[in-house]
């Protein structure tokens, strides 16, 4: 059986440890992200010497996760048809995460548990490499009798590297009264959780519609404006006295830094006016290529007429905005190709303790015992 799998390129299955389809689907999805596997390989090089001396390397989440993903991505061949991923739950428990394998969990939350735990592991590493740990200083017996002048080779700092899902959002606030713009705020993200806007009859719903809804501006009332406060101290703005320092701001989100691998999660749970949960059934179309130029934050400045025309043409010809037609656009700076699509089917569970349901639907995981399914998806861009 192992020889057939190696010849045909088949991957082993994942053992269900009670109710761990949420973890299995996430592992299947991550195993198809080459950029994430390459990052784990580079990050775990600091443990290679330690692994040779000790058998306790299973305590590191990065090492355990890399071993599982290498097998699932066929980079390592095993004779077993079924892969047991219980070691991942064990190492998460060692990191004080209590995750039961017999209770239905949230795959999207597990994704953030993994990314946050990897960041904690990176932050625990010393930021200054010890001289005795520098492999480049190891010399052979033949070279030990010579003194070589020159600077030491550069040592890579693993603590500086961010995982490929790491990106930054910008939050821009502009006062509607004095049009003063507050300093741009940057926040980190590992995935974009997009809500589905209201559907228009006869018009298909696309991924670009969800992204446009995500970055659409919103009004924030009763915000203290420092500029209005300063002007009030002077007494006059446009000939009228300002009585209130609190004004309404316009807030807009943009993508300040695009991650190497952009993970998108669709929220298919909404709430009615009566407070009851509703499932969104809309089919969301997406193309092979996704243009991110119009979602990218740019430093404000004067635009030439040619740049304004290019921006207008870009918004009009963005794939998926009008008819969802596929095709690679030209003349754009940030074009990403969808290389993976993962679906996860699960019964919706609503309780008083959980006011929302979010999934990172990765991996194809069909459970025959499910009464009905809520399909969502996450996409990787490369």
C-alpha positions in Angstrom: 0.0 0.0 0.0 2.8 2.4 0.8 4.5 1.7 -2.5 1.2 2.4 -4.4 0.9 5.7 -2.5 4.4 6.7 -3.4 4.0 5.8 -7.0 0.6 7.6 -7.4 1.5 10.5 -5.2 -1.3 9.9 -2.8 -1.2 11.4 0.7 -2.1 9.5 3.9 -5.4 10.1 5.6 -5.8 11.7 9.0 -7.2 9.8 11.9 -10.3 11.2 13.5 -9.5 11.2 17.2 -13.1 11.6 18.3 -14.3 14.9 16.7 -11.1 16.4 15.2 -12.2 17.0 11.7 -11.7 20.7 12.4 -8.0 20.0 13.1 -7.6 17.6 10.2 -9.1 20.0 7.7 -6.8 22.8 8.9 -3.7 20.5 8.6 -4.8 19.5 5.1 -5.1 23.2 4.1 -1.7 24.2 5.6 0.0 21.3 3.9 -0.9 22.8 0.6 0.8 26.2 1.4 4.4 25.9 0.2 5.3 29.3 1.6 4.3 28.2 5.2 6.2 25.0 5.0 9.3 26.8 3.8 9.0 29.2 6.7 8.8 26.4 9.2 11.8 24.7 7.6 13.8 27.9 8.0 12.5 28.6 11.5 13.3 25.1 12.8 16.9 25.1 11.7 17.8 26.6 15.1 16.6 23.3 16.7 18.6 20.9 14.6 21.6 20.7 16.9 19.3 20.4 19.9 17.3 17.6 18.3 20.5 15.6 17.7 21.4 15.8 21.4 17.9 15.4 22.8 14.7 13.6 22.0 12.6 16.3 23.6 12.1 18.3 20.3 8.5 17.4 20.3 7.9 20.2 22.8 8.3 22.7 20.0 5.1 23.5 18.0 7.0 24.4 14.9 8.9 21.1 14.8 5.7 19.1 15.4 3.7 21.0 12.8 6.5 20.7 10.2 6.7 17.0 10.6 3.0 16.6 10.0 2.9 19.0 7.1 5.8 17.3 5.4 4.1 14.0 5.5 0.8 15.4 4.2 2.5 17.3 1.4 4.4 14.1 0.3 7.8 15.5 1.1 8.3 12.6 3.5 7.0 9.2 2.6 5.7 6.9 5.3 4.4 3.4 5.1 1.2 4.2 7.1 -2.0 4.9 5.3 -3.4 6.9 8.3 -1.6 9.7 10.0 -2.2 10.3 13.7 -2.1 14.0 14.5 -2.6 13.7 18.3 0.9 15.0 18.8 -0.3 18.4 17.7 -2.9 18.5 20.5 -0.3 17.4 23.0 2.1 20.1 22.1 -0.7 22.7 22.2 -1.6 21.5 25.7 2.0 22.0 26.7 1.5 25.6 25.6 -1.5 25.8 28.0 -4.1 25.4 25.3 -6.9 23.1 26.5 -8.4 21.6 23.3 -10.6 18.6 23.6 -10.6 16.1 20.8 -14.1 14.9 21.6 -15.8 18.3 21.3 -16.6 20.2 18.1 -14.2 23.1 17.8 -13.8 26.0 15.5 -11.2 25.6 12.8 -10.8 29.4 12.4 -10.0 29.8 16.0 -7.5 26.9 15.9 -5.8 28.6 13.0 -5.2 31.7 15.2 -4.1 29.5 18.1 -1.4 28.0 15.8 -0.2 31.4 14.5 -0.2 33.1 17.9 1.6 30.1 19.5 4.3 30.2 16.7 4.7 33.9 17.4 5.1 33.2 21.1 7.7 30.5 20.4 9.6 32.9 18.2 9.5 35.6 20.9 10.9 33.2 23.5 14.1 32.7 21.5 17.1 34.8 22.4 17.4 37.8 20.2 21.2 37.7 20.4 22.8 34.5 19.1 25.3 33.0 21.5 28.8 32.5 20.1 28.8 28.8 21.0 25.7 28.3 19.0 26.9 29.9 15.8 27.4 27.1 13.3 29.5 29.3 11.1 32.2 29.4 13.8 32.7 25.7 13.7 36.0 24.9 12.0 37.5 21.6 10.9 40.7 20.1 12.5 42.6 21.1 9.4 41.7 24.7 9.7 42.2 24.8 13.5 45.9 25.6 13.2 45.3 28.8 11.1 44.1 32.2 12.1 42.0 33.9 9.4 41.5 37.6 9.5 38.1 39.1 8.5 34.6 39.7 9.8 32.3 36.9 10.8 29.6 35.8 8.4 26.2 37.2 9.0 24.0 35.2 11.4 20.3 34.9 10.6 18.0 36.0 13.4 15.0 33.6 13.3 13.1 35.8 15.8 12.8 38.5 13.1 11.0 36.4 10.5 7.3 36.6 10.4 5.1 33.7 9.2 3.7 34.2 5.7 0.1 34.9 7.0 1.3 38.0 8.8 -0.1 41.3 7.3 -1.0 44.8 8.5 -4.2 46.8 8.3 -4.3 50.5 8.2 -7.1 52.5 9.9 -7.6 56.0 8.6 -9.8 58.5 10.5 -10.8 61.9 9.0 -12.9 64.5 10.8 -16.0 65.5 8.8 -16.0 68.9 10.5 -12.5 70.2 9.9 -11.3 67.4 7.5 -8.3 66.8 9.7 -6.8 63.4 9.3 -5.6 61.6 12.4 -2.3 59.6 12.3 -2.7 56.3 10.4 -3.0 53.3 12.8 -1.4 50.0 11.9 -2.8 46.7 13.2 -1.6 43.2 12.4 -3.7 40.4 11.1 -3.3 36.7 10.2 -6.5 36.3 8.1 -9.2 38.6 6.8 -12.7 37.7 8.1 -15.1 39.1 5.5 -18.8 39.6 6.0 -21.1 39.0 3.0 -22.9 42.3 2.0 -26.6 42.4 1.1 -27.2 40.7 -2.2 -28.6 42.7 -5.2 -31.2 40.8 -7.2 -29.9 39.6 -10.5 -26.3 40.4 -9.6 -23.8 37.7 -8.6 -22.0 38.0 -5.3 -18.2 38.1 -5.8 -15.2 38.0 -3.5 -14.4 41.6 -4.6 -17.8 42.7 -3.3 -16.9 41.3 0.1 -13.5 43.0 0.0 -15.1 46.3 -1.0 -17.6 46.0 1.8 -14.7 45.3 4.2 -12.8 48.5 3.3 -15.9 50.7 2.9 -15.9 53.8 5.0 -18.1 54.1 8.1 -19.1 57.0 10.3 -17.9 57.1 13.9 -19.9 59.6 16.0 -18.9 61.4 19.2 -15.1 61.4 18.7 -12.9 64.0 20.2 -11.0 65.8 17.4 -7.7 67.3 18.5 -7.7 69.7 15.6 -11.2 71.0 16.4 -10.1 71.3 20.1 -7.2 73.4 19.0 -9.3 75.6 16.7 -11.9 76.0 19.5 -9.1 77.3 21.8 -8.4 79.9 19.2 -12.2 80.7 19.1 -13.3 80.7 15.5 -13.6 78.3 12.6 -14.9 79.8 9.3 -16.4 82.7 11.3 -18.5 80.4 13.6 -17.8 79.5 17.2 -17.4 75.8 17.9 -19.4 74.7 20.9 -18.6 71.0 21.0 -15.2 69.4 20.6 -16.7 66.0 19.7 -17.4 65.5 16.0 -18.1 62.7 13.6 -15.2 60.9 11.9 -15.1 58.8 8.8 -13.1 55.6 9.3 -11.8 53.4 6.5 -9.7 50.3 6.5 -7.0 49.4 4.0 -4.3 46.8 3.6 -1.1 48.4 4.7 1.1 45.3 4.1 0.0 42.3 2.1 1.0 39.0 3.5 2.8 36.5 1.4 -0.1 34.1 1.8 -3.4 35.9 2.2 -6.0 33.8 4.0 -9.6 34.8 3.6 -12.5 33.6 5.7 -16.2 34.3 4.8 -18.6 34.9 7.6 -21.8 33.0 6.8 -23.4 33.7 10.1 -25.6 36.8 10.5 -28.1 38.0 13.0 -31.7 39.0 12.5 -33.4 42.0 14.1 -34.9 39.7 16.6 -31.4 38.4 17.6 -31.7 34.9 16.0 -28.8 33.5 14.0 -29.2 33.3 10.2 -27.2 31.3 7.7 -26.1 33.2 4.6 -26.7 31.0 1.5 -25.3 33.3 -1.2 -22.8 31.7 -3.6 -19.6 33.8 -3.7 -17.8 33.9 -7.0 -14.1 34.4 -7.3 -11.6 34.4 -10.1 -8.2 32.8 -10.6 -6.6 36.3 -10.2 -7.4 38.8 -7.5 -6.3 42.5 -8.0 -5.4 44.0 -4.6 -4.3 47.5 -5.8 -7.6 49.2 -4.8 -7.5 47.6 -1.3 -3.9 48.7 -0.7 -3.1 51.7 1.4 -1.2 54.4 -0.3 0.4 57.5 1.2 -1.9 60.4 0.4 -0.5 62.9 -2.1 -1.3 64.8 -5.3 -2.2 62.5 -8.2 -1.7 63.3 -11.8 -4.5 63.0 -14.3 -2.9 59.9 -15.8 -2.8 58.2 -12.3 -6.4 59.1 -11.7 -7.5 57.6 -15.0 -5.5 54.4 -14.3 -7.2 54.1 -10.9 -10.6 54.6 -12.5 -9.9 52.0 -15.2 -8.6 49.6 -12.5 -11.8 49.9 -10.5 -13.9 49.4 -13.6 -12.0 46.4 -14.9 -11.3 44.6 -11.6 -12.2 40.9 -12.1 -15.3 39.9 -10.2 -16.7 43.5 -9.7 -19.2 43.3 -12.6 -19.6 39.8 -14.0 -17.0 37.7 -12.3 -15.2 36.9 -15.6 -11.7 35.4 -15.2 -8.6 36.8 -16.6 -5.3 38.2 -15.6 -5.4 42.0 -15.6 -2.5 44.0 -16.9 -1.0 47.2 -15.6 -1.5 46.4 -11.9 1.0 46.2 -9.1 -0.6 43.7 -6.7 -2.0 40.8 -8.5 -2.4 37.5 -6.6 -3.3 34.1 -8.0 -5.5 31.8 -6.1 -3.6 28.5 -5.8 -5.7 26.7 -3.2 -9.3 26.4 -2.2 -10.4 24.5 0.9 -13.9 23.7 2.0 -15.0 22.5 5.4 -18.5 21.2 6.0 -19.9 21.3 9.5 -23.2 21.5 11.4 -23.9 24.9 12.9 -23.8 24.9 16.6 -25.3 27.9 18.4 -25.2 28.4 22.1 -25.5 31.2 24.6 -21.8 30.9 25.4 -20.8 31.4 21.7 -22.3 34.5 20.2 -20.6 34.0 16.8 -19.5 31.2 14.6 -16.3 31.6 12.5 -14.4 29.1 10.5 -11.3 28.9 8.5 -12.7 26.3 6.1 -9.6 24.6 4.9 -9.3 21.0 3.6 -12.0 19.0 2.1 -13.6 17.2 5.0 -16.9 15.5 4.4 -18.7 14.0 7.3 -21.7 11.8 6.4 -23.2 12.2 9.8 -23.7 15.9 9.2 -27.3 16.8 8.7 -26.5 19.8 6.5 -23.4 21.7 5.8 -22.3 25.3 5.8 -19.6 25.7 3.2 -17.1 28.5 3.5 -13.6 28.9 2.1 -10.2 30.2 2.6 -7.9 31.0 -0.3 -4.1 31.2 -0.5 -2.6 33.8 -2.8 0.9 33.4 -4.2 
